[in-house]
Amino acid sequence: MKVDFPSDFFANNRQKLKELVGAKLPIIITANSLLQRGIDSAYPFHQDANFWYLSGINDPEIVLVLAEDR
């Protein structure tokens, strides 16, 4: 079963995090990477749940940067 979340869901999660941290410095969060199984294959990709909760992105090797105004 696939459930689609509206973009506001993720935007609100990011806003809550910025309010909790309260710092003026950027918040940097990295996605999971692909894990190599052997020379020619990788394990199936599974996104970090915290990264997905903030971004809704299910792609490997992405960096999420949250600045005070963006």
PQR file of N, CA, C, O and H, with PARSE charges and radii, in Angstrom:
ATOM      1  N   MET A   1       0.835  -1.177   0.000 -0.4000 1.5000
ATOM      2  CA  MET A   1       0.000   0.000   0.000 -0.0000 2.0000
ATOM      3  C   MET A   1       0.884   1.247   0.000  0.5500 1.7000
ATOM      4  O   MET A   1       1.739   1.413   0.870 -0.5500 1.4000
ATOM      5  N   LYS A   2       0.670   2.107  -0.970 -0.4000 1.5000
ATOM      6  CA  LYS A   2       1.442   3.340  -1.060 -0.0000 2.0000
ATOM      7  C   LYS A   2       0.591   4.500  -0.571  0.5500 1.7000
ATOM      8  O   LYS A   2      -0.558   4.658  -0.985 -0.5500 1.4000
ATOM      9  H   LYS A   2      -0.024   1.972  -1.677  0.4000 1.0000
ATOM     10  N   VAL A   3       1.163   5.310   0.314 -0.4000 1.5000
ATOM     11  CA  VAL A   3       0.466   6.481   0.839 -0.0000 2.0000
ATOM     12  C   VAL A   3       1.234   7.714   0.394  0.5500 1.7000
ATOM     13  O   VAL A   3       2.433   7.829   0.649 -0.5500 1.4000
ATOM     14  H   VAL A   3       2.096   5.181   0.650  0.4000 1.0000
ATOM     15  N   ASP A   4       0.549   8.632  -0.267 -0.4000 1.5000
ATOM     16  CA  ASP A   4       1.176   9.879  -0.692 -0.0000 2.0000
ATOM     17  C   ASP A   4       0.928  10.956   0.355  0.5500 1.7000
ATOM     18  O   ASP A   4      -0.197  11.140   0.820 -0.5500 1.4000
ATOM     19  H   ASP A   4      -0.425   8.539  -0.474  0.4000 1.0000
ATOM     20  N   PHE A   5       1.984  11.660   0.716 -0.4000 1.5000
ATOM     21  CA  PHE A   5       1.890  12.736   1.675 -0.0000 2.0000
ATOM     22  C   PHE A   5       1.986  14.067   0.933  0.5500 1.7000
ATOM     23  O   PHE A   5       2.762  14.181  -0.015 -0.5500 1.4000
ATOM     24  H   PHE A   5       2.898  11.511   0.338  0.4000 1.0000
ATOM     25  N   PRO A   6       1.221  15.066   1.341 -0.5600 1.5000
ATOM     26  CA  PRO A   6       1.336  16.384   0.700  0.2800 2.0000
ATOM     27  C   PRO A   6       2.656  17.045   1.080  0.5500 1.7000
ATOM     28  O   PRO A   6       3.226  16.744   2.129 -0.5500 1.4000
ATOM     29  N   SER A   7       3.137  17.935   0.238 -0.4000 1.5000
ATOM     30  CA  SER A   7       4.412  18.599   0.506 -0.0000 2.0000
ATOM     31  C   SER A   7       4.369  19.415   1.792  0.5500 1.7000
ATOM     32  O   SER A   7       5.404  19.629   2.423 -0.5500 1.4000
ATOM     33  H   SER A   7       2.675  18.179  -0.614  0.4000 1.0000
ATOM     34  N   ASP A   8       3.176  19.876   2.188 -0.4000 1.5000
ATOM     35  CA  ASP A   8       3.048  20.630   3.448 -0.0000 2.0000
ATOM     36  C   ASP A   8       3.441  19.788   4.651  0.5500 1.7000
ATOM     37  O   ASP A   8       3.955  20.319   5.635 -0.5500 1.4000
ATOM     38  H   ASP A   8       2.335  19.703   1.675  0.4000 1.0000
ATOM     39  N   PHE A   9       3.206  18.482   4.584 -0.4000 1.5000
ATOM     40  CA  PHE A   9       3.574  17.590   5.680 -0.0000 2.0000
ATOM     41  C   PHE A   9       5.067  17.690   5.963  0.5500 1.7000
ATOM     42  O   PHE A   9       5.476  17.831   7.116 -0.5500 1.4000
ATOM     43  H   PHE A   9       2.788  18.051   3.784  0.4000 1.0000
ATOM     44  N   PHE A  10       5.880  17.616   4.915 -0.4000 1.5000
ATOM     45  CA  PHE A  10       7.338  17.661   5.080 -0.0000 2.0000
ATOM     46  C   PHE A  10       7.813  19.069   5.439  0.5500 1.7000
ATOM     47  O   PHE A  10       8.730  19.226   6.245 -0.5500 1.4000
ATOM     48  H   PHE A  10       5.548  17.501   3.979  0.4000 1.0000
ATOM     49  N   ALA A  11       7.197  20.093   4.848 -0.4000 1.5000
ATOM     50  CA  ALA A  11       7.556  21.478   5.165 -0.0000 2.0000
ATOM     51  C   ALA A  11       7.283  21.777   6.638  0.5500 1.7000
ATOM     52  O   ALA A  11       8.079  22.445   7.298 -0.5500 1.4000
ATOM     53  H   ALA A  11       6.452  19.966   4.193  0.4000 1.0000
ATOM     54  N   ASN A  12       6.155  21.281   7.152 -0.4000 1.5000
ATOM     55  CA  ASN A  12       5.839  21.481   8.576 -0.0000 2.0000
ATOM     56  C   ASN A  12       6.834  20.747   9.471  0.5500 1.7000
ATOM     57  O   ASN A  12       7.222  21.264  10.519 -0.5500 1.4000
ATOM     58  H   ASN A  12       5.508  20.738   6.616  0.4000 1.0000
ATOM     59  N   ASN A  13       7.249  19.551   9.069 -0.4000 1.5000
ATOM     60  CA  ASN A  13       8.245  18.809   9.854 -0.0000 2.0000
ATOM     61  C   ASN A  13       9.571  19.563   9.911  0.5500 1.7000
ATOM     62  O   ASN A  13      10.204  19.627  10.965 -0.5500 1.4000
ATOM     63  H   ASN A  13       6.934  19.131   8.218  0.4000 1.0000
ATOM     64  N   ARG A  14       9.991  20.132   8.786 -0.4000 1.5000
ATOM     65  CA  ARG A  14      11.237  20.912   8.764 -0.0000 2.0000
ATOM     66  C   ARG A  14      11.111  22.161   9.634  0.5500 1.7000
ATOM     67  O   ARG A  14      12.048  22.523  10.345 -0.5500 1.4000
ATOM     68  H   ARG A  14       9.477  20.081   7.930  0.4000 1.0000
ATOM     69  N   GLN A  15       9.958  22.816   9.579 -0.4000 1.5000
ATOM     70  CA  GLN A  15       9.748  24.018  10.385 -0.0000 2.0000
ATOM     71  C   GLN A  15       9.795  23.692  11.880  0.5500 1.7000
ATOM     72  O   GLN A  15      10.385  24.441  12.660 -0.5500 1.4000
ATOM     73  H   GLN A  15       9.196  22.523   9.001  0.4000 1.0000
ATOM     74  N   LYS A  16       9.180  22.588  12.278 -0.4000 1.5000
ATOM     75  CA  LYS A  16       9.212  22.165  13.683 -0.0000 2.0000
ATOM     76  C   LYS A  16      10.645  21.911  14.141  0.5500 1.7000
ATOM     77  O   LYS A  16      11.019  22.296  15.249 -0.5500 1.4000
ATOM     78  H   LYS A  16       8.701  21.981  11.644  0.4000 1.0000
ATOM     79  N   LEU A  17      11.448  21.267  13.297 -0.4000 1.5000
ATOM     80  CA  LEU A  17      12.842  21.005  13.650 -0.0000 2.0000
ATOM     81  C   LEU A  17      13.596  22.310  13.838  0.5500 1.7000
ATOM     82  O   LEU A  17      14.334  22.460  14.812 -0.5500 1.4000
ATOM     83  H   LEU A  17      11.145  20.954  12.397  0.4000 1.0000
ATOM     84  N   LYS A  18      13.424  23.261  12.920 -0.4000 1.5000
ATOM     85  CA  LYS A  18      14.121  24.544  13.035 -0.0000 2.0000
ATOM     86  C   LYS A  18      13.704  25.277  14.307  0.5500 1.7000
ATOM     87  O   LYS A  18      14.537  25.922  14.944 -0.5500 1.4000
ATOM     88  H   LYS A  18      12.825  23.139  12.129  0.4000 1.0000
ATOM     89  N   GLU A  19      12.438  25.191  14.684 -0.4000 1.5000
ATOM     90  CA  GLU A  19      11.976  25.823  15.922 -0.0000 2.0000
ATOM     91  C   GLU A  19      12.565  25.147  17.149  0.5500 1.7000
ATOM     92  O   GLU A  19      12.935  25.823  18.108 -0.5500 1.4000
ATOM     93  H   GLU A  19      11.762  24.667  14.166  0.4000 1.0000
ATOM     94  N   LEU A  20      12.658  23.814  17.133 -0.4000 1.5000
ATOM     95  CA  LEU A  20      13.231  23.084  18.264 -0.0000 2.0000
ATOM     96  C   LEU A  20      14.708  23.389  18.443  0.5500 1.7000
ATOM     97  O   LEU A  20      15.175  23.570  19.568 -0.5500 1.4000
ATOM     98  H   LEU A  20      12.358  23.264  16.354  0.4000 1.0000
ATOM     99  N   VAL A  21      15.441  23.446  17.351 -0.4000 1.5000
ATOM    100  CA  VAL A  21      16.878  23.707  17.422 -0.0000 2.0000
ATOM    101  C   VAL A  21      17.123  25.166  17.793  0.5500 1.7000
ATOM    102  O   VAL A  21      17.969  25.465  18.636 -0.5500 1.4000
ATOM    103  H   VAL A  21      15.062  23.299  16.437  0.4000 1.0000
ATOM    104  N   GLY A  22      16.388  26.063  17.168 -0.4000 1.5000
ATOM    105  CA  GLY A  22      16.474  27.470  17.522 -0.0000 2.0000
ATOM    106  C   GLY A  22      17.781  28.155  17.174  0.5500 1.7000
ATOM    107  O   GLY A  22      17.962  29.320  17.527 -0.5500 1.4000
ATOM    108  H   GLY A  22      15.700  25.821  16.484  0.4000 1.0000
ATOM    109  N   ALA A  23      18.678  27.497  16.513 -0.4000 1.5000
ATOM    110  CA  ALA A  23      19.973  28.086  16.182 -0.0000 2.0000
ATOM    111  C   ALA A  23      19.888  28.843  14.865  0.5500 1.7000
ATOM    112  O   ALA A  23      19.029  28.567  14.028 -0.5500 1.4000
ATOM    113  H   ALA A  23      18.531  26.550  16.226  0.4000 1.0000
ATOM    114  N   LYS A  24      20.776  29.782  14.698 -0.4000 1.5000
ATOM    115  CA  LYS A  24      20.845  30.532  13.451 -0.0000 2.0000
ATOM    116  C   LYS A  24      21.770  29.847  12.439  0.5500 1.7000
ATOM    117  O   LYS A  24      21.866  30.281  11.291 -0.5500 1.4000
ATOM    118  H   LYS A  24      21.474  30.007  15.378  0.4000 1.0000
ATOM    119  N   LEU A  25      22.434  28.801  12.857 -0.4000 1.5000
ATOM    120  CA  LEU A  25      23.312  28.056  11.962 -0.0000 2.0000
ATOM    121  C   LEU A  25      22.487  27.094  11.116  0.5500 1.7000
ATOM    122  O   LEU A  25      21.403  26.689  11.535 -0.5500 1.4000
ATOM    123  H   LEU A  25      22.357  28.448  13.789  0.4000 1.0000
ATOM    124  N   PRO A  26      22.969  26.725   9.949 -0.5600 1.5000
ATOM    125  CA  PRO A  26      22.224  25.754   9.138  0.2800 2.0000
ATOM    126  C   PRO A  26      22.222  24.365   9.774  0.5500 1.7000
ATOM    127  O   PRO A  26      23.144  23.995  10.501 -0.5500 1.4000
ATOM    128  N   ILE A  27      21.175  23.617   9.485 -0.4000 1.5000
ATOM    129  CA  ILE A  27      21.046  22.222   9.911 -0.0000 2.0000
ATOM    130  C   ILE A  27      21.335  21.375   8.674  0.5500 1.7000
ATOM    131  O   ILE A  27      20.709  21.568   7.632 -0.5500 1.4000
ATOM    132  H   ILE A  27      20.426  23.918   8.894  0.4000 1.0000
ATOM    133  N   ILE A  28      22.274  20.442   8.783 -0.4000 1.5000
ATOM    134  CA  ILE A  28      22.673  19.618   7.647 -0.0000 2.0000
ATOM    135  C   ILE A  28      22.393  18.158   7.984  0.5500 1.7000
ATOM    136  O   ILE A  28      22.871  17.635   8.991 -0.5500 1.4000
ATOM    137  H   ILE A  28      22.782  20.285   9.630  0.4000 1.0000
ATOM    138  N   ILE A  29      21.610  17.510   7.121 -0.4000 1.5000
ATOM    139  CA  ILE A  29      21.222  16.118   7.332 -0.0000 2.0000
ATOM    140  C   ILE A  29      21.483  15.353   6.038  0.5500 1.7000
ATOM    141  O   ILE A  29      21.114  15.808   4.956 -0.5500 1.4000
ATOM    142  H   ILE A  29      21.221  17.935   6.303  0.4000 1.0000
ATOM    143  N   THR A  30      22.116  14.197   6.154 -0.4000 1.5000
ATOM    144  CA  THR A  30      22.444  13.419   4.953 -0.0000 2.0000
ATOM    145  C   THR A  30      21.530  12.206   4.824  0.5500 1.7000
ATOM    146  O   THR A  30      21.094  11.616   5.813 -0.5500 1.4000
ATOM    147  H   THR A  30      22.416  13.827   7.034  0.4000 1.0000
ATOM    148  N   ALA A  31      21.257  11.855   3.569 -0.4000 1.5000
ATOM    149  CA  ALA A  31      20.491  10.646   3.266 -0.0000 2.0000
ATOM    150  C   ALA A  31      21.425   9.444   3.337  0.5500 1.7000
ATOM    151  O   ALA A  31      22.648   9.587   3.357 -0.5500 1.4000
ATOM    152  H   ALA A  31      21.611  12.334   2.766  0.4000 1.0000
ATOM    153  N   ASN A  32      20.832   8.273   3.374 -0.4000 1.5000
ATOM    154  CA  ASN A  32      21.643   7.058   3.308 -0.0000 2.0000
ATOM    155  C   ASN A  32      22.299   6.938   1.932  0.5500 1.7000
ATOM    156  O   ASN A  32      21.833   7.513   0.949 -0.5500 1.4000
ATOM    157  H   ASN A  32      19.839   8.156   3.357  0.4000 1.0000
ATOM    158  N   SER A  33      23.370   6.190   1.892 -0.4000 1.5000
ATOM    159  CA  SER A  33      24.062   5.897   0.635 -0.0000 2.0000
ATOM    160  C   SER A  33      23.740   4.470   0.218  0.5500 1.7000
ATOM    161  O   SER A  33      23.169   3.694   0.985 -0.5500 1.4000
ATOM    162  H   SER A  33      23.749   5.722   2.691  0.4000 1.0000
ATOM    163  N   LEU A  34      24.113   4.146  -0.999 -0.4000 1.5000
ATOM    164  CA  LEU A  34      24.003   2.765  -1.444 -0.0000 2.0000
ATOM    165  C   LEU A  34      25.099   1.953  -0.777  0.5500 1.7000
ATOM    166  O   LEU A  34      26.241   2.403  -0.689 -0.5500 1.4000
ATOM    167  H   LEU A  34      24.576   4.777  -1.621  0.4000 1.0000
ATOM    168  N   LEU A  35      24.764   0.772  -0.312 -0.4000 1.5000
ATOM    169  CA  LEU A  35      25.746  -0.116   0.300 -0.0000 2.0000
ATOM    170  C   LEU A  35      26.115  -1.194  -0.705  0.5500 1.7000
ATOM    171  O   LEU A  35      25.252  -1.867  -1.268 -0.5500 1.4000
ATOM    172  H   LEU A  35      23.836   0.406  -0.384  0.4000 1.0000
ATOM    173  N   GLN A  36      27.396  -1.340  -0.912 -0.4000 1.5000
ATOM    174  CA  GLN A  36      27.898  -2.297  -1.895 -0.0000 2.0000
ATOM    175  C   GLN A  36      27.848  -3.711  -1.339  0.5500 1.7000
ATOM    176  O   GLN A  36      28.339  -3.967  -0.239 -0.5500 1.4000
ATOM    177  H   GLN A  36      28.097  -0.793  -0.455  0.4000 1.0000
ATOM    178  N   ARG A  37      27.263  -4.618  -2.086 -0.4000 1.5000
ATOM    179  CA  ARG A  37      27.192  -6.028  -1.698 -0.0000 2.0000
ATOM    180  C   ARG A  37      28.404  -6.777  -2.220  0.5500 1.7000
ATOM    181  O   ARG A  37      28.983  -7.607  -1.520 -0.5500 1.4000
ATOM    182  H   ARG A  37      26.864  -4.410  -2.979  0.4000 1.0000
ATOM    183  N   GLY A  38      28.774  -6.485  -3.426 -0.4000 1.5000
ATOM    184  CA  GLY A  38      29.917  -7.114  -4.071 -0.0000 2.0000
ATOM    185  C   GLY A  38      30.473  -6.145  -5.094  0.5500 1.7000
ATOM    186  O   GLY A  38      30.090  -4.975  -5.116 -0.5500 1.4000
ATOM    187  H   GLY A  38      28.303  -5.810  -3.995  0.4000 1.0000
ATOM    188  N   ILE A  39      31.353  -6.608  -5.921 -0.4000 1.5000
ATOM    189  CA  ILE A  39      31.972  -5.735  -6.913 -0.0000 2.0000
ATOM    190  C   ILE A  39      30.942  -5.165  -7.870  0.5500 1.7000
ATOM    191  O   ILE A  39      31.053  -4.010  -8.283 -0.5500 1.4000
ATOM    192  H   ILE A  39      31.664  -7.558  -5.903  0.4000 1.0000
ATOM    193  N   ASP A  40      29.941  -5.958  -8.228 -0.4000 1.5000
ATOM    194  CA  ASP A  40      29.003  -5.529  -9.263 -0.0000 2.0000
ATOM    195  C   ASP A  40      27.554  -5.379  -8.803  0.5500 1.7000
ATOM    196  O   ASP A  40      26.661  -5.252  -9.641 -0.5500 1.4000
ATOM    197  H   ASP A  40      29.851  -6.896  -7.893  0.4000 1.0000
ATOM    198  N   SER A  41      27.302  -5.389  -7.505 -0.4000 1.5000
ATOM    199  CA  SER A  41      25.919  -5.241  -7.052 -0.0000 2.0000
ATOM    200  C   SER A  41      25.857  -4.527  -5.708  0.5500 1.7000
ATOM    201  O   SER A  41      26.810  -4.532  -4.930 -0.5500 1.4000
ATOM    202  H   SER A  41      28.027  -5.492  -6.825  0.4000 1.0000
ATOM    203  N   ALA A  42      24.709  -3.917  -5.465 -0.4000 1.5000
ATOM    204  CA  ALA A  42      24.483  -3.196  -4.206 -0.0000 2.0000
ATOM    205  C   ALA A  42      23.288  -3.819  -3.494  0.5500 1.7000
ATOM    206  O   ALA A  42      22.449  -4.471  -4.116 -0.5500 1.4000
ATOM    207  H   ALA A  42      23.935  -3.913  -6.097  0.4000 1.0000
ATOM    208  N   TYR A  43      23.222  -3.609  -2.185 -0.4000 1.5000
ATOM    209  CA  TYR A  43      22.050  -4.026  -1.429 -0.0000 2.0000
ATOM    210  C   TYR A  43      20.866  -3.156  -1.836  0.5500 1.7000
ATOM    211  O   TYR A  43      21.065  -2.048  -2.333 -0.5500 1.4000
ATOM    212  H   TYR A  43      23.903  -3.079  -1.679  0.4000 1.0000
ATOM    213  N   PRO A  44      19.643  -3.631  -1.638 -0.5600 1.5000
ATOM    214  CA  PRO A  44      18.481  -2.782  -1.916  0.2800 2.0000
ATOM    215  C   PRO A  44      18.551  -1.517  -1.054  0.5500 1.7000
ATOM    216  O   PRO A  44      18.917  -1.580   0.120 -0.5500 1.4000
ATOM    217  N   PHE A  45      18.203  -0.390  -1.633 -0.4000 1.5000
ATOM    218  CA  PHE A  45      18.292   0.889  -0.929 -0.0000 2.0000
ATOM    219  C   PHE A  45      17.121   1.075   0.025  0.5500 1.7000
ATOM    220  O   PHE A  45      15.969   0.816  -0.323 -0.5500 1.4000
ATOM    221  H   PHE A  45      17.905  -0.339  -2.586  0.4000 1.0000
ATOM    222  N   HIS A  46      17.439   1.530   1.241 -0.4000 1.5000
ATOM    223  CA  HIS A  46      16.437   1.895   2.243 -0.0000 2.0000
ATOM    224  C   HIS A  46      16.833   3.264   2.803  0.5500 1.7000
ATOM    225  O   HIS A  46      17.928   3.438   3.339 -0.5500 1.4000
ATOM    226  H   HIS A  46      18.375   1.739   1.524  0.4000 1.0000
ATOM    227  N   GLN A  47      15.931   4.219   2.669 -0.4000 1.5000
ATOM    228  CA  GLN A  47      16.211   5.572   3.139 -0.0000 2.0000
ATOM    229  C   GLN A  47      16.175   5.639   4.663  0.5500 1.7000
ATOM    230  O   GLN A  47      15.428   4.905   5.309 -0.5500 1.4000
ATOM    231  H   GLN A  47      15.042   4.077   2.234  0.4000 1.0000
ATOM    232  N   ASP A  48      16.992   6.526   5.226 -0.4000 1.5000
ATOM    233  CA  ASP A  48      16.948   6.816   6.658 -0.0000 2.0000
ATOM    234  C   ASP A  48      15.584   7.429   6.972  0.5500 1.7000
ATOM    235  O   ASP A  48      15.158   8.371   6.302 -0.5500 1.4000
ATOM    236  H   ASP A  48      17.599   7.122   4.701  0.4000 1.0000
ATOM    237  N   ALA A  49      14.907   6.907   7.973 -0.4000 1.5000
ATOM    238  CA  ALA A  49      13.547   7.349   8.294 -0.0000 2.0000
ATOM    239  C   ALA A  49      13.496   8.826   8.679  0.5500 1.7000
ATOM    240  O   ALA A  49      12.546   9.522   8.323 -0.5500 1.4000
ATOM    241  H   ALA A  49      15.252   6.142   8.517  0.4000 1.0000
ATOM    242  N   ASN A  50      14.504   9.310   9.397 -0.4000 1.5000
ATOM    243  CA  ASN A  50      14.513  10.721   9.793 -0.0000 2.0000
ATOM    244  C   ASN A  50      14.676  11.637   8.585  0.5500 1.7000
ATOM    245  O   ASN A  50      14.032  12.684   8.510 -0.5500 1.4000
ATOM    246  H   ASN A  50      15.276   8.744   9.686  0.4000 1.0000
ATOM    247  N   PHE A  51      15.525  11.256   7.648 -0.4000 1.5000
ATOM    248  CA  PHE A  51      15.711  12.057   6.438 -0.0000 2.0000
ATOM    249  C   PHE A  51      14.413  12.085   5.637  0.5500 1.7000
ATOM    250  O   PHE A  51      14.002  13.141   5.156 -0.5500 1.4000
ATOM    251  H   PHE A  51      16.048  10.406   7.708  0.4000 1.0000
ATOM    252  N   TRP A  52      13.775  10.941   5.495 -0.4000 1.5000
ATOM    253  CA  TRP A  52      12.517  10.892   4.749 -0.0000 2.0000
ATOM    254  C   TRP A  52      11.437  11.730   5.432  0.5500 1.7000
ATOM    255  O   TRP A  52      10.670  12.416   4.756 -0.5500 1.4000
ATOM    256  H   TRP A  52      14.109  10.083   5.886  0.4000 1.0000
ATOM    257  N   TYR A  53      11.368  11.681   6.759 -0.4000 1.5000
ATOM    258  CA  TYR A  53      10.368  12.436   7.524 -0.0000 2.0000
ATOM    259  C   TYR A  53      10.489  13.934   7.272  0.5500 1.7000
ATOM    260  O   TYR A  53       9.490  14.653   7.275 -0.5500 1.4000
ATOM    261  H   TYR A  53      11.991  11.123   7.308  0.4000 1.0000
ATOM    262  N   LEU A  54      11.706  14.397   7.056 -0.4000 1.5000
ATOM    263  CA  LEU A  54      11.926  15.827   6.827 -0.0000 2.0000
ATOM    264  C   LEU A  54      11.838  16.219   5.358  0.5500 1.7000
ATOM    265  O   LEU A  54      11.545  17.372   5.045 -0.5500 1.4000
ATOM    266  H   LEU A  54      12.518  13.813   7.054  0.4000 1.0000
ATOM    267  N   SER A  55      12.086  15.280   4.457 -0.4000 1.5000
ATOM    268  CA  SER A  55      12.193  15.664   3.054 -0.0000 2.0000
ATOM    269  C   SER A  55      11.182  14.970   2.133  0.5500 1.7000
ATOM    270  O   SER A  55      10.747  15.556   1.142 -0.5500 1.4000
ATOM    271  H   SER A  55      12.324  14.343   4.712  0.4000 1.0000
ATOM    272  N   GLY A  56      10.814  13.744   2.448 -0.4000 1.5000
ATOM    273  CA  GLY A  56       9.966  12.966   1.551 -0.0000 2.0000
ATOM    274  C   GLY A  56      10.730  12.404   0.366  0.5500 1.7000
ATOM    275  O   GLY A  56      10.131  11.860  -0.560 -0.5500 1.4000
ATOM    276  H   GLY A  56      11.167  13.267   3.252  0.4000 1.0000
ATOM    277  N   ILE A  57      12.046  12.533   0.390 -0.4000 1.5000
ATOM    278  CA  ILE A  57      12.897  12.079  -0.717 -0.0000 2.0000
ATOM    279  C   ILE A  57      13.392  10.672  -0.420  0.5500 1.7000
ATOM    280  O   ILE A  57      13.878  10.391   0.675 -0.5500 1.4000
ATOM    281  H   ILE A  57      12.533  12.976   1.143  0.4000 1.0000
ATOM    282  N   ASN A  58      13.264   9.807  -1.389 -0.4000 1.5000
ATOM    283  CA  ASN A  58      13.683   8.421  -1.213 -0.0000 2.0000
ATOM    284  C   ASN A  58      14.817   8.076  -2.180  0.5500 1.7000
ATOM    285  O   ASN A  58      14.837   6.984  -2.749 -0.5500 1.4000
ATOM    286  H   ASN A  58      12.869  10.036  -2.278  0.4000 1.0000
ATOM    287  N   ASP A  59      15.750   8.994  -2.364 -0.4000 1.5000
ATOM    288  CA  ASP A  59      16.910   8.788  -3.228 -0.0000 2.0000
ATOM    289  C   ASP A  59      18.177   8.769  -2.374  0.5500 1.7000
ATOM    290  O   ASP A  59      18.236   9.433  -1.339 -0.5500 1.4000
ATOM    291  H   ASP A  59      15.733   9.881  -1.901  0.4000 1.0000
ATOM    292  N   PRO A  60      19.185   8.016  -2.800 -0.5600 1.5000
ATOM    293  CA  PRO A  60      20.425   7.938  -2.018  0.2800 2.0000
ATOM    294  C   PRO A  60      21.319   9.162  -2.219  0.5500 1.7000
ATOM    295  O   PRO A  60      21.209   9.890  -3.205 -0.5500 1.4000
ATOM    296  N   GLU A  61      22.200   9.354  -1.249 -0.4000 1.5000
ATOM    297  CA  GLU A  61      23.314  10.300  -1.321 -0.0000 2.0000
ATOM    298  C   GLU A  61      22.886  11.739  -1.597  0.5500 1.7000
ATOM    299  O   GLU A  61      23.452  12.407  -2.463 -0.5500 1.4000
ATOM    300  H   GLU A  61      22.289   8.763  -0.448  0.4000 1.0000
ATOM    301  N   ILE A  62      21.889  12.209  -0.859 -0.4000 1.5000
ATOM    302  CA  ILE A  62      21.422  13.587  -0.953 -0.0000 2.0000
ATOM    303  C   ILE A  62      21.698  14.267   0.377  0.5500 1.7000
ATOM    304  O   ILE A  62      21.673  13.623   1.426 -0.5500 1.4000
ATOM    305  H   ILE A  62      21.429  11.667  -0.156  0.4000 1.0000
ATOM    306  N   VAL A  63      21.960  15.556   0.335 -0.4000 1.5000
ATOM    307  CA  VAL A  63      22.190  16.342   1.545 -0.0000 2.0000
ATOM    308  C   VAL A  63      21.075  17.376   1.662  0.5500 1.7000
ATOM    309  O   VAL A  63      20.801  18.114   0.716 -0.5500 1.4000
ATOM    310  H   VAL A  63      21.980  16.079  -0.517  0.4000 1.0000
ATOM    311  N   LEU A  64      20.436  17.424   2.825 -0.4000 1.5000
ATOM    312  CA  LEU A  64      19.388  18.398   3.113 -0.0000 2.0000
ATOM    313  C   LEU A  64      19.994  19.482   3.988  0.5500 1.7000
ATOM    314  O   LEU A  64      20.522  19.193   5.062 -0.5500 1.4000
ATOM    315  H   LEU A  64      20.659  16.824   3.594  0.4000 1.0000
ATOM    316  N   VAL A  65      19.921  20.727   3.534 -0.4000 1.5000
ATOM    317  CA  VAL A  65      20.446  21.853   4.300 -0.0000 2.0000
ATOM    318  C   VAL A  65      19.284  22.778   4.624  0.5500 1.7000
ATOM    319  O   VAL A  65      18.617  23.290   3.725 -0.5500 1.4000
ATOM    320  H   VAL A  65      19.493  20.962   2.661  0.4000 1.0000
ATOM    321  N   LEU A  66      19.047  22.991   5.915 -0.4000 1.5000
ATOM    322  CA  LEU A  66      17.994  23.873   6.368 -0.0000 2.0000
ATOM    323  C   LEU A  66      18.632  25.133   6.928  0.5500 1.7000
ATOM    324  O   LEU A  66      19.296  25.094   7.964 -0.5500 1.4000
ATOM    325  H   LEU A  66      19.589  22.576   6.645  0.4000 1.0000
ATOM    326  N   ALA A  67      18.432  26.240   6.246 -0.4000 1.5000
ATOM    327  CA  ALA A  67      18.932  27.527   6.723 -0.0000 2.0000
ATOM    328  C   ALA A  67      17.807  28.246   7.432  0.5500 1.7000
ATOM    329  O   ALA A  67      16.649  27.841   7.333 -0.5500 1.4000
ATOM    330  H   ALA A  67      17.893  26.271   5.404  0.4000 1.0000
ATOM    331  N   GLU A  68      18.138  29.311   8.149 -0.4000 1.5000
ATOM    332  CA  GLU A  68      17.155  30.028   8.951 -0.0000 2.0000
ATOM    333  C   GLU A  68      15.987  30.522   8.093  0.5500 1.7000
ATOM    334  O   GLU A  68      14.833  30.409   8.505 -0.5500 1.4000
ATOM    335  H   GLU A  68      19.079  29.639   8.229  0.4000 1.0000
ATOM    336  N   ASP A  69      16.267  31.057   6.927 -0.4000 1.5000
ATOM    337  CA  ASP A  69      15.218  31.651   6.108 -0.0000 2.0000
ATOM    338  C   ASP A  69      14.798  30.778   4.923  0.5500 1.7000
ATOM    339  O   ASP A  69      13.901  31.161   4.172 -0.5500 1.4000
ATOM    340  H   ASP A  69      17.205  31.148   6.592  0.4000 1.0000
ATOM    341  N   ARG A  70      15.430  29.606   4.740 -0.4000 1.5000
ATOM    342  CA  ARG A  70      15.083  28.734   3.608 -0.0000 2.0000
ATOM    343  C   ARG A  70      15.068  27.295   4.050  0.5500 1.7000
ATOM    344  O   ARG A  70      14.798  26.404   3.245 -0.5500 1.4000
ATOM    345  H   ARG A  70      16.159  29.295   5.351  0.4000 1.0000
TER
END
